[in-house]
Amino acid sequence: MPAENNTNYSQKTLRFIILLALMSGFFVMSGLFNYYSQADGFTKWSSPDETANYFFTRLYAGTGGLTAIEKYNQIASDIIHPRSFRSDLGVLKPVSFLGMILIYGKLGALTSIKLIPYFTPFFGALGILFFYLLVKEIFGPSTGLVSAGLLAFFPPYFYYSSRSMFHNVLFVVLLVAGFYFAVAMCKKDRIIAVSDEDEKALRRKVFLAKIKNAVPRLIFPALAGLCFGGAIITRTSELLWLGPVMFFAWLFNSPRLGLVKMIVLVSFIGFAVVPVLSWNSTLYGGPLNSGYPQMNSSLTTLASSGKGLVQTVIDADLTRQKILWHKFVDTIFYFGFDAKKSVKVFYRYFFQMFPWLFAAAFFGGAVFLVDLRRMRARQILFMFCWLAASTVLLFYYGSWDFHDNPDPTRITIGNSYTRYWLPIYLGAIVFASLLIVKVTRLARYRWAIDSLRLFIVGVAALLSLKFVLFGSEEGLVPTYLNIRAARAEQTAVLAATPPQAAIITRYHDKILFPERRVIVGLFDDDRMNAEYRRLLKYIPVYYYNFAFRPQDLEYLNTAKLPKVGLQLKPAAKITGQFTLYKLFATSTVPVATSTDARKQNKK
């Protein structure tokens, strides 16, 4: 028996060392991207979402507020703001879920604002630990360790931990941690074995047992609630699938939960959610509103449709039931439902992009189904919940058209499908690990089993690192080079424009803001052109984009811009492709008031 205990202890110690090495290596490697790309005070991001999240996180960490004032927007109908921002009568607000901004902002206030770019690498490393703990509780330590090893190098997880101002990794980590604590809290209380011990030893034993029982009874539900609440406020839209999965998991485990655990769990979910509800009311006019206009209207429609559906069931009105049901479904899939497109996207961003994971998960799932009778209830529940969530994620996001890359035909890791489908990938990693564990157990000796697992995970790690660094035009190395090139571009534009200027641009708002006011636009809208003309009375206005061909510039200056009394002239050639232009007022032209322009925009 002592020898067996020593063996178990040494295995636990080895697993702990491996996990610590994976977490440390992951944090360092994913953090290096920001360490080098954001050096010397140049903190810029590759997407408008990252730019907005960083701006408001930094603002919240420094001031405790989530708004900034742009006074000239009261003159120019709220057109001065970058993408992923909104302006309401000159007040700039985030177009985002607020969870990550509040969490990182509070951490930045408690530590240092300079650490904000490194919070996601930190949580990503922590996610490796919780992924191991969750899979260990459901499938055992061997599968848990292999899963953790695959996750530590998995391209989308590594990539979006490095590009650290996206919500998705934080959401997934909080979700995995929440499920781990939820599984742990379902364990039964420890039973005290009574023996002929002296009274002092027995009291000590009873005291320790009470503490151990309090952990799953109180602490684990509280931690599960905080993590679930944090995940909900980080990506509220995921409630579409997360809500039903959590409800079903609760039904399955309700006999083991009891009233006390559920009260604690729900209370701490509320504790995490309340700050966002309060900020939503302050910023957007209602606790359930957000910076996404489509979601606000969808919630209203869903509420009315749901209420109507219940009433039609009571009234047995089949015709109206069908109408409301279609309205209900159309509202959920407000960007459309396209099964063929979803399957095509799944093929491109799973089967084609990560063939080794797809094949291993497919055969691992087949092995699981073959052994279904011998599987424990919680393992079957895991597969059911993963399949249900994956189905919703597949058709919900797969029906959308994402063009994160300027070239919509490119299939790259930077396209949004890879980050929205992180829950699908993580579940696939578990079933791939089941296959690896099952196959390697065919070896006779322990050292052979461990060596085979290390070799397989090592090959997967090398393939993953190569892909995430160089495997696409949006890999970390090309992204780093683009950010460093943007520094020279920004320096040249700032040197050629005064600090009070506004710059009209299409894609360069992310590198010019907040050092300069930015307007996302072109010259194809006469109403926007009229706003540019109005702004010229107060501040200089420039245009920065691809250089115009001579005939295009002539068309603008002779046919388009004179309608509103504008002239466009080159100010500075910044790169081989991009030129800075300056707008001039040529004459006094009647321009609609800002109120009239807003009415026209609404029409």
N, C-alpha and C positions, 0 to 999 in steps of 0.2 A: 504493500500500500504506500509507504513513504516514497518508494521509487516512482510509482505512478503519479503521485502528487508532484514530485520534482519535475517529471516530464511535462505535466500540464502547466506548471509554473514557467518552465523554460520556453514552452510554445507561446504562452501569453506574452512573455517578455520579448520574444522574437517578433511577434506580431506588432507589439507596441513600438519597437524600434523601427520596423518597416513602415508603419503608419506615420511615425514622426518624421522619417526621412522623406516619405512621399509628400507630406504636408509642407515641410520646410523647403524642399526642392521646388514644389509647385509655387509657393509664395514668392520665392526669389526669382524664378524664371518668368512668371507672369508679371511680377512687379518691375522687372528690368525694362519692359517696353515703355512704361511711363517714365521711368527714371531717365532714360536716354532721350525719348521723344519730347518730354516736357521740361527739358533742362534750361537753366539760366533764365528762369522767369517767363519763358515762352510756353504758356499753358493753353494749347489749342487742341481741338478734337476733330475727328474725321466725319462727324455727322451732326446735323442740327439738333437731334435729340440729346446727344452727349453734351453739346454746347449749352443747351437750355438747362439740363439737369445739373451741370457743374455750376453754372451761373447762380441758380437759385439755391443750391446746396451751400455754396460759399456765402451767399447773401444771408441765408438763415443762420449759418454758423457764426457770422460776424455781427448780425444785428437782431436776430430773432424774428425778422420779417420775411415775407414772401412776395413783396411787390417793389417795383421801381417806377420812378416817374419819368416820363418823356413828355415834356411840356409842349413841344411842337406838334404832338399828335392831336392836340385840341384844335390845331389849325389845319392839319392835313388829314383829317378823317381817319386817324389811327392807323396809318400805313407804315409808320416808322417802327419796325421791329424785325428781328430775325425770324426764321422759320422755327416752329415749335414754341413760339411765344404767341401771346395774344395781347391786344391793347384795348382797354375799355376806358374811353375818354381820357387817354393819356396815362393810364395805369397799366404797366407791363405785368403780366401774370404768366405762370407756367401752363403750357398745354401738355399736361402730363399727369400721371398718377403721383400723388404726393408722398407716398410711403418712403421711398428711397431718399428723397430730398430731406425729409424730417429725420430719418434715422442717421444718415451720414452727416447731416448738418449738426445734430446734437453731439455725435461723436467728434466732429471737427471742433465744436465749441469746447468740449471737455479735454481734447488733446491739442491738436494743431490743425489749422486750415490746410497747411502744406501736406498733411497726410491723406486728404480726401481722395486723391487718385489711387491710393493704395488700399482703401477699405474693401473694394471688391476682390482683389487678390487675397486679402486676409480671409474674407468670408468664403471665397472659393476653396482655400486650403482647409478651413473649418468644415466645409461641406464634404470633403473627402472622408473626414473622421465620422461625420454623422451618416454618410452613405454606408460606410463599413458597419457601423453600429446597427443601422436599420436592417441591412441585408443579413447580418449575423443573427439578429433576433428571429428572422423569418426563415432563412435557409442555412444558417450555420456559419461558423467562423471562416472556413476555407473559401466558400463562395463569397463571403463578405470581403475577404482580403483581396481576392482576384478582382472583384468588382471595383474596389478602391484603387487598385493598380491601374486598371483600364481607364477609370474616370480621370485620374490625375493627368493623363496625357491626351484625353479625348479632345479632338480639335475644337468643336464649338464651345465646350466648357472652358478650355484653356484660352481660346480666342476672346470670348466675351468676358473673361476675368481680366485679361490684359487690357482690352478696350473697356475701361472700368466704369464708365458712366451710363451704361445701359442697365435696365432694371432686372434683366432676366436671370442672371446668376444669383443675385441676392434672393429673388423670389424662389428659385429652385432650392437653394440652401435652407431657407426658412421653412419651406414646405417639407423637405426631407427631415429636418430636425423636428418639426412638429409631429410628423408621423412616427418618428422614433420614440419620442416621449409619449405619444398616444399608445403605442404598442407596449411600452414599458409600464404605463399606468394600469394596463389591463391585467397585470400579473396579480395573483392572489397574495393576500397578506401572509407573512411568515408565521408559522406555528411554533410556539415555545414548547420545547420538550422538557417536561418536569422530571426531576430526578432528586435523589437524596443529597442535595448539596446544602451547604450551610446557608443561612438566611441572607448574609451579605452578598454572596456570589449569586444567589437566585434573584435578588433585587437588581443587581447589576445586569443580569441576563434579561430580565423583564424590561428594564429601561432601554437597553440597546435594541431589543426587539421592537419596542414602540417607535423608536427613532427610524428603524429600517422600514417599518410599516407606514410611517408618515410620508416617506419619500414617494412611493407610488400613489398614496392616497391624496396628498396635497401638493407636493413639490412638482411631480411629473405632470399632473393636470395643469398647474399654473404655467409651467414652461411650455407645454403643448399649446395652451391658449395663446401665450405671447407669440410663439412662432407662427401659429396659424393666422393670428391677427396681423402680424407683420407681413406675412405673405399676401394676405388679402389687400392690405393697403398699398403694397408694392406693385401688384398687378391685379387690380380689381376685376378686370374683364375676364380673368381666368375662373371667376366664380361660376361661369357657364358650365364648366365641367367639374370644378373642385367642389362646388356645393353638393351636387348629387353624389359624388364619390364619398365625401365626408359623411353625408346622411346615411348612405348604405353601410359604410364601415361602422357607424354608430349602431345601426339596427343589428348588425352581426354581433357586436361586442356588448350590447346593452346589458345582458345578464351579469357581466363581469364588472361593469362600470359603477353602478349604483348612483344614488342621487347626489351625494357629496362631491364625487369626482366631476360629475357633469356640471354642477353649479360652479365649481372652481374653474373648470375649463371654459365655460361660456363667459364667466365674469372677466377672465383675463383676455379672452378674445375682444370683448367689449372695451377693456382697458386700452388695448392696442389700437382699436379702431376709432375711438372717440376723438382723439386729436385731429384726425383727418376729416371727420364729419364736421368738426368745428371750423377748420380751415376752409372746407368746401362751402360752408355757409357764408363765411367772410368773403371769399374770393369769387364764388360763382352763384351765390344767391340761394343755396339750398344744401342741406347735408348730403344728399344723394347726387348732387350735381358734380360735374368735374370740368376739366379744361377741354374735354372732347365734346363738341356740340352734338355729334351723332349719337353718343352714348346717352346724353341727357334726354334727347327726344325719344330714344329707344326705350329708356326706362319708363317714360310716361306712357308710351304706346303699349309696352308689355303689361303695365299695371292695368290699364283700361281694358286691354284684350283679355287678360287673365280673368278679370272680374266679369267681363261679358261672357266668357266661356263657361264659368261656373253657373251663371244665370241661365244660359241656354241649355245646359245639362238639366237644370231643375225644370225648365219649361219644355224640355224635349223638342227643341227647335233645331232639327237636323240641318236645315239649309243655312241658318245663321251660324251654327257650330262650325261648318266647313269654312265659311267666310272668315270667321274670327280665328280659326286654327291656322289658315294660310297667312293671315295677317300676323299672327303670333310668330310663326316660323320665319316669315320674311323679315320681321323686325330683328330676330336673333341673328340671322344671316343678312345684315343690312348692306353688306358688300356683295351679296349674291350667293347662291349655292350652285356649284358646278362640280359634279362628281367626277367627270372625265378629267377636268383640269386638276382636281385634287390628286387623282391617281397618277397623273403625269408628273406633277410636282413631287409627289412621294418617290416616284422612280428616280427623278433627278437628284433629289436632296437626301436620299437615304441609300437606295440600292446602288446608284451610280457613284455617289460621292463617298460612301463608306461601305463598299462591298464586303469587306472582311467582317464588319459588325453585323450587317444584314444576314450574311450566311450563317455566322455563328449563332445569332439570336434565333434564326429560323429553326435550325437543327436543335438548339437548346430547348426551344418551345416544344418541338416534336417529342424530345425525350421526356419533358415534363408531362405532356399529355399521355404518353405511353405508361408512365408511372403514376397516373393520376390517382389511382386507388390508394397508393401508399403515401400520397401527399397529405400533409397536415392542413387543417381548415384554414389557417392564416395564410398558407402558401397559395391555396386556391383563391382566397379572397384577394391576395396581391395580384394574381394574374387577371382576375375578373376586373378589378379596379383599373389596372393598367390598360387593358384592352378597351374598356369603356372610355377612359380619358383619351387614349390615343385616337379612337374613332372620331370623337368630337374635335380634337385638335387637327386631325387630318383634314376633315371636310370644312371646318370653320376657317382655318388659315389657308388651307390649300385652295379654296375658292377665290382667294384674293389675288390681286396683281400687285406684287411688290417690285419697285424699281429703285432699290437702294443704289445700284450701280447705274451710272448714266447710260450705259448700253444695256437695254432691257433683255438682250439675247444672251448675256453672259450668266453663267451658272457659277457663282462664287460663294465662299464661306461668309462673305459680308452681307449677303441677302438675308432678309429678315426671317425666312423660313427656318434657318438653322437655329436661331435663338428662340423662336416661338415653339419649336418642337423639341426643346431640351428634355421635357418630361418623357417624350417618346424614346429618345436616345437612351436616357438613364434606365428605363425599364428594359430596353433591348440589351444593355450592358449586363444586367442581372442574368438574363437568360443565356447570353453568351458565356458568362462565367459559370453557370450551371453546366454547360457543355464541356468547358475546359476542365472543371473539377471531375466530371464524370469520366471523361476520356483518360485523363492522367492517372486516375485510380487503377487503370489497367496495369500500370507498372508494379513490379513486385516490391520494390524497396522504397522506404520513405525518402531517401536522398534523391532517388530517381524521379519520384513524384514531384518533389519540390523543384528539382532542376528543370523538369519539363514545363511546369507552370511559370517559372521565372523566364524561361526561353520564350514561351508564347507571349507573355505580357511584354517582354522586352522587344520582340518583333513588332507587336502592335504599337508600342510606344515610339519606336523609330519611324514607323509609317506615319503615325499621327503627327509627330514633331515636324517631319519633312513637309507634310501637307499644310500644317498651320503656319509654318514659317514661309514656305516658298510655293505651296501647291496651287495657289491661285493669285490673280492680280490684286486681290485684296488680302493676301496673307500678311502676317505681321511685319515681315521685312519690307515689302513694297509699301505698306501703310506707313511705316516709320520713315522711309525715304520721302514719301509724299508730304508728310508733316514737316520734315526738315526743309524741304524745298519751299513749302508754304511760308516758312519764316522769312526767307529772302523776299518773297513776293509781298508779304505784309509790310515789311520794312520799307520797301520802295513805295508802296501806296500811301503809307502814313507820312512819308517824307514829302510826298507831292500834294498832300491835302491838309488844310488847317484842322485843328482839333474840333471845331464846332461844325464841321461839314457833315452832310448826309450823303451816303454813297448808295446808288441804285445798283443792285447786282442780282445775279441769278443763283449762284452757288457759293460765292465767296463771303457770305454773311458770317459763316462759322470762323473765319480767320480775321475778319475786320471788326467784329463786335467783341467787346464793348468799347474798344479804343475809338471807334467812329460809329456814328448813327448809321444804320443800314435800312434799306428798303428793298424788299424782295419783289422785283418787277422787271418789266421790259418797257417798250414804247408802243405796244400794240393795242393799248386801251386808252382811249381819249380821256376818260374820266381820271385815270391815274396820271396821265400827262398834265391834266389841269391841276392836280394836286402838287405835282413837281413845280409847276409854274408859281403856285401860291407860296410854296416853301422858299422860293428864291428871293422873296421879299425880306426874309429873315436870316437865312443861312445859305452858304454855298452848297450846291448840289452837283454831284459827280455821277458818272456811270462807269462801272468796271465790269468788263466781260470780254468775250472773244472779240478780237479786232474786226471792225466792219470792212467789207470790201468797199472800194471807192464809190461804186454805183449804189450800194445800200446806204452809205452815209449821205450821199446826195439826195436819195429818195426821202430820207428822214428830214433833211433840212429844207427840202423844197415842197414836199407834199404832206408829210405827217405832222411834224412839230410846229410849223407856222400856224396851224389851226388854233393853238393855244399860246402863241407868242414865244416859242422856244427855238433855240439854236444849239446844236451840239458840235463841239470842237475837240480835237485830240489835245490832251494835256500832257501825257507821258506814256511812252511805250514801256511796259513793265517786264514782259517776257516775249518770247517769239510768237505766242498765241494771243496774249491778253494785253489790252490797251486801256488806259484810263482816259476818260473823256470828261469834259466840263460842260455843264448846261449854262446857257446865257438867256436872259430875257431880251427879246428883240423889239417888242412893242407892248403897249397897254392893250390887253385883250380882256373882254368881259369874261370873268371866271365865276362859276357857280360858287355859292358859299359852301362852307364845310357841311352845314346842315342839309343843304340841297344835294350835295354829293353823297352824303350818307343815305338819303332817301333813294337816290338813283341806284346805289350799290345794293340796297335791300331789294329793289325791284329786280 
